[in-house]
């Protein structure tokens, strides 16, 4: 393994982000594993790899028309939204090559699949169904890319909800991005509730029991505690 441990954290992080953008990422964020302090052991980086120090999240912007025309005429017609499969493959490609790049610098990295793999039922400390090994949505928030809206999706200043994410853990001494501290990106307009009820399963209009509240690095993140089976 070739190494370049003389590169300081800022240079290493800047170069890592540049490589990610060259590989096709639209957004890149870095967060320290301490931001997952309150997460269940089965859903935090340290639970999978105790030596992990940082999480790297990359995002690809959804083509606008694919989102606008997906689910037409009904939610059962995925249509052009099926592009998400190719987007997942590209995200995993990016993280695979970022991991290889970090290895060449003398560090270790563990990419996480972006293929919608969940535990369908609660498990140990994970009290809600559909718990992933490492939530891309929560990770993107922990890496400073944006805010979580009422609907439970990560919103970024650049693309709103129209992007997909993929995570990687590493023991490299990176420099973390600050948590998002801009204007609230979700204005609680209720459009997501109306659209979900009209075209999908109505998960935001029915069987919502308050909110999920996360405390991360001095920030409070809130979103609808919806019935994930209906969703």
Beta strands, then each sheet from edge to edge (+ up, - down):
strand 1: 27-32
strand 2: 54-61
strand 3: 109-111
strand 4: 147-148
strand 5: 154-155
strand 6: 163-170
strand 7: 211-216
strand 8: 219-224
sheet 1: 1+ 2- 6+ 3-
sheet 2: 4+ 5-
sheet 3: 7+ 8-
end
